């Protein structure tokens, strides 16, 4: 039987949009960062269907366990320089629908320059009370965060993401590229190499005393010959 015989002669026109969302169980891996990378594997998928993309995506996100906090909640935003301008329209829409925005100093300056009302909050490395303190106090309900890549920011960002995960705070961040994962792996291999080299050098400087050979067993007592 051919496609023509069953009446399938042209591509069907769909009147809906379908969006798939991955389910990633970060909470099951203690200490793991929540940055997404190309090598990650999900434990399942969900799908949202509606007449437009926004509604379909919202359904998929809800099915995957991601729910937006109600209007009037507080959103924390901290962006690297390359994303500061891009986040302004999204932050403006959040304020328009009733959300309050708090941001780190650089991001807050960019938001105010774009006409978005917001309050300042300290980074973890800058002192207290900081964003982590507000989150623990239940004063942050959603978070937008990207990392600059420098060591203090990477450390603080990981702490904030793990804290948000443990407190069920909705967050949106930046995906890691394959190059970033490769660079991280190279750094780990390099650190492991120098650790082994340092240990070898210490062993050469402080050699262990050679072990003594075992003492020979005592000879059995001699017996007198019978007379």
N, C-alpha and C positions, 0 to 999 in steps of 0.2 A: 504494500500500500504506500502511495506517495503522499507528500505533503499537500499537493494539489487536490488529491482525492479526498482528503479529510478537511479541506477548506482552509488550510494554513498557507496562505500565499503571500502574506506581508507581515512585517513586524507589528505586534500589537502596540497600541498607544495607551500608556498607563496614565491614569489621572491621579496618581499619588507619588509620594517620595518615601523611600525606605532608607533608614539610617541604622547601621550596626554599631554597637558599642562593646568594647572589650571589658571583661570583668577581671580585674587584677587584685589578687588578695594580699596586698602589702602588709596588712595587719598580722598575717601569719608568719612573717619573716622579721623577727625582732632585730632592730638595728639597721636594716636595709634602707637605703634611700629610695624615695618615691619618684625620682627622675626617670622619665621614660626613655628607653633606648631601643635600637633596632633589633637587638637580640632577645628582647623579652618575650615571654610566652604567657598568654592569658589562660585562665582556667575555664573560660566559657565566653559566650557572646549573647547579647540580647538585641532585639530589633524594634525600632519604633516606626510606625507607618502613619502618615497623615497627608493632607493636601499640600502642605508647604514644608520647606526644610526645617524652619525653626520649631514648629510643633512636633515634627517627626524626631528631631534631635532631642527635644525636651522629654518625649516619651521614652526614648532609648536611655537617656541619662537617668531618669527616674527608675526605670527597670533595673539598671545596673547599680542602684543604691545611692545615686547622687541627686540630692534634693536641694533646691535653692532655699535659703532662709527666707522668712516672711519679710514683707516691706517694713522698714523701720529698723532692720538689723544693721550691724556695722561690718563694713568690708575693709580689710587691710590690703594695701597695695604697696609693693616694693619692686621696682623695675630697673634693669640695667639701662645704660644710656640709649642703646639702640632700640629699646622698646618703649621709652618714655612717651614719645609723640604718639605711638600707635595705641597706647592704653587710654589716652585722653577721651576719645569718643565713647568708649565703653564705660569709663568712669562717669562721664556726663549723663549717660542713660541711666546708670544706677542711681545717681542722685535724683534724676527726674522722676523715677518711680518710687522714691521714698527711702532709699538706703543712705546711711551715713558712711563717709569715707575717712579712713585714717591712713597715713602714708609716711614712709621714711623721708628724711629731709629733701634729698635730691628729687625723688618722685613727687613729693608734695609741691615743690617749686614748679615742676613741669605741669602739674595739674592746675595749679592756680593761674599759671600763664595761659592755660587753655580755657580758663573761665570756670573751673570746677572747684566748688567749695570743699575743703577738706581740713583735717587736723593733722598735726605732726606727731610722730611717735619715734622713740629711739630704736636703733638697731641693738641687738644683744651686745655687740662689741663696744657700744657707745655708753652703756650704763643702764640705770634703772630709774623708773619703771620703763620697760621696753615692750616690744611686740609680744614676746613670749609671756610676760607677766599679764598683759591684757587678755591673752588667749586663755591662760589658766584661770583668770577671774571671770571668764565667760563674757568678756566684752568684745570679742571678735567672733563673727559668725561665718565669714567667708574670707578667703585669702587668694590674692593674685601675686605670684612670686617668680622671679627669675634670678639667676646668679651671674655675678661678674666673672667668676672663675678664679679669683684670688683666694688664697688659703683661708683667711679669716671669714670671708663671705661664704665660701663653700661649706665651712664648718657650721656657721650660724644658720645658713639656709637649710642644711640637713636637719639640724635640731628643730627648726621651725616646722619643717614638713613632717617629721616624725611626731612632733607634739600635736599638730593639726590632725594627723591620722588617728592618734590615740584619743583625741577629744571629739572626733567625728566632725571636724570643721571642714566644710567644702573648700577645695583649693583647685587652682588652675595654675600650671607652671609651664616651664619650657622643656621640650623634649631634647634629650641628648643625641647628638649626631654620632655616626659611626666613628668619625675622627676623634671626637671627645672620649669615647670609650676606649679607642685604641691608645690615645695619649695617656689615659689613666692606667691602662694595663702596662704600658711601657714604664711609667713612673713606679708602679709596684714592683716590676721585675728589676728595675734599677736599684730600688731600695733593698730588695732581697739580695742582690748581688753584692752590694757594699756591706750589708750585714754579715754575709758569709766571709767576705774578704777581711773585715775587721776582726772576726772571730779567729780566722786563720793566723792573722798577724799577732794577736794576743797569745795564741798557743806557741808561736815561734819565740816570742819574747819571754814567755814563762813556761819553758818545757817541763813536762812532768818528770819526776825522778824515775830512772829506769827500774823496772821491777826486778827484784832479785830472783834468781833461779831457785826452785825448791831445794831444800837441804836433802842430801841423800839419806835414805832410811838407815838406821843404825844396824851394824852387822850383828847377826845372832851370836850369842855367847858360844865360845868354843867348848867342845866336849873332850874330856880326857880319853885317850885311847885305852881300851881294856888291856890290862896287864896279862 
